[in-house]
């Protein structure tokens, strides 16, 4: 199973992201839009795990995060990562207490202690809107109103990433809730 750990998003945020995605990507020549059901924030990508490793991960996260408290973050800027001629389009986040980065660091420490594989690239909190994007025009920037309400993080999921009927699908396998 191809595994990652992420934060699920409430439906009102997903609907906002879908509308933003549509508006921002009007001028795209090509690109793969994130399905509304797949909107989330990745905290750590692990890759291929066996069932026994997945069970160890769930137990390790429940134990290692049992003192973690709920927190909030806000959506912020729109940006992109460049991959060759294409871009990954995303919406960033901001918060005053850096809890997303703390959560990421704690999860990484737990995964390391379990000796599980993971992608150790630097963490930039964001929500992916589209992949492999190329634009007809040189810029995607224009005025847009940002979602203003705080997004409450009450839990994380261990997700399986797979293709079902040629559709990329993220399926929550386990949930770890915060107090």
C-alpha positions in Angstrom: 0.0 0.0 0.0 1.2 3.5 -0.8 0.8 5.4 2.5 0.9 9.0 3.6 -0.3 10.9 6.7 -2.5 14.0 6.3 -5.1 16.3 7.6 -8.6 15.9 6.3 -10.5 19.1 5.4 -14.1 20.1 6.2 -16.5 20.2 3.3 -16.9 24.0 3.3 -13.1 24.3 2.8 -13.2 21.6 0.0 -15.9 23.6 -1.8 -14.0 26.8 -1.5 -10.8 25.0 -2.9 -12.8 23.6 -5.8 -14.1 27.1 -6.7 -10.6 28.5 -6.3 -9.2 25.7 -8.4 -11.7 26.4 -11.2 -11.1 30.2 -11.2 -7.3 30.0 -11.0 -6.9 27.4 -13.7 -9.2 28.9 -16.4 -6.1 29.6 -18.5 -4.4 26.3 -18.2 -3.3 24.5 -21.4 -3.1 21.2 -19.5 -3.2 19.9 -15.9 -4.6 17.3 -13.6 -7.0 18.9 -11.1 -7.2 17.5 -7.6 -10.6 15.8 -7.1 -12.7 17.5 -4.4 -12.7 14.3 -2.4 -8.9 14.2 -2.3 -8.3 17.7 -0.9 -6.2 17.3 2.3 -2.9 18.6 3.7 0.0 16.0 3.6 2.1 15.9 6.7 4.4 13.1 5.7 4.6 10.7 2.8 5.9 7.2 3.6 5.4 5.3 0.4 5.0 1.5 0.2 4.2 -0.2 3.5 3.2 -3.7 4.4 0.0 -4.4 6.5 2.1 -5.1 9.7 4.0 -1.9 9.2 0.8 0.0 8.8 -0.5 -1.4 12.1 2.7 -0.4 13.8 2.3 3.1 12.4 -1.2 3.4 13.8 -0.2 2.3 17.2 2.9 4.5 17.2 1.0 7.6 16.1 -1.8 7.0 18.7 0.7 6.7 21.5 3.1 9.4 20.2 0.3 12.0 19.6 -1.9 11.3 22.6 -1.0 14.6 24.2 -1.4 16.6 21.0 -4.1 19.3 21.2 -6.5 20.5 18.5 -5.3 23.7 16.7 -6.3 26.0 13.9 -4.6 27.3 10.7 -5.7 29.6 7.9 -5.4 29.5 4.2 -2.9 32.0 2.8 -1.2 32.5 -0.5 -1.4 30.7 -3.8 1.9 29.4 -5.2 3.5 26.7 -7.3 6.3 24.3 -7.4 8.0 24.0 -10.8 8.7 20.6 -12.2 10.3 20.9 -15.6 7.9 22.7 -17.9 5.0 21.9 -15.5 3.8 23.3 -12.2 2.1 22.0 -9.1 -0.4 24.7 -8.0 -1.2 25.0 -4.3 -2.6 27.1 -1.5 -0.3 27.8 1.4 -1.2 28.3 5.1 -0.4 30.5 8.0 -0.7 30.4 11.7 0.9 32.2 14.6 2.1 29.2 16.6 3.6 27.0 13.9 1.6 23.9 15.1 1.6 22.4 11.6 5.4 22.2 11.6 5.4 20.9 15.1 2.9 18.2 14.2 5.0 17.3 11.1 8.2 17.1 13.3 6.5 14.9 15.9 5.1 12.5 13.2 8.5 12.3 11.5 10.1 11.5 14.9 7.6 8.7 15.5 8.0 7.3 12.0 11.9 7.3 12.4 11.6 5.5 15.8 9.5 2.8 14.0 12.2 2.5 11.4 9.7 3.0 8.6 10.6 4.6 5.2 9.5 8.2 4.6 10.2 11.1 2.2 12.5 13.4 4.1 12.1 16.5 1.9 11.5 19.9 3.7 8.0 20.5 4.9 6.0 23.4 3.4 2.4 23.3 4.6 0.1 23.5 1.5 -3.0 22.0 -0.2 -2.4 20.9 -3.8 -5.0 22.2 -6.3 -3.5 20.7 -9.5 -0.5 18.8 -10.9 1.3 18.9 -14.2 -0.1 22.3 -15.0 0.9 24.5 -18.0 -0.7 27.8 -18.7 -1.8 29.4 -22.0 -0.7 32.8 -20.5 2.5 33.5 -18.6 0.8 34.3 -15.3 -2.0 32.8 -13.2 -2.2 35.8 -10.8 -5.3 37.8 -10.5 -7.5 39.0 -7.6 -9.2 36.3 -5.5 -10.7 36.4 -2.0 -9.1 34.0 0.5 -11.1 31.7 2.7 -11.1 33.7 6.0 -12.3 31.3 8.7 -9.9 29.2 10.7 -9.6 25.6 9.9 -9.7 23.4 13.0 -7.4 20.4 13.0 -9.0 17.8 15.2 -7.5 14.6 13.7 -5.2 13.2 11.1 -5.6 10.2 8.8 -3.3 7.5 7.6 -4.2 7.4 3.9 -3.8 4.9 1.2 -3.1 6.4 -2.2 -4.2 4.2 -5.1 -5.8 4.2 -8.5 -9.3 2.9 -8.6 -10.8 2.8 -12.2 -7.9 5.0 -13.3 -8.9 7.6 -10.7 -6.4 8.7 -8.0 -8.1 8.0 -4.8 -7.0 8.8 -1.2 -8.7 6.4 1.3 -8.4 7.0 5.1 -7.4 3.8 6.7 -6.9 5.0 10.3 -7.8 8.1 12.2 -5.9 9.6 15.1 -7.9 12.2 17.0 -6.7 15.1 19.1 -8.1 16.4 22.4 
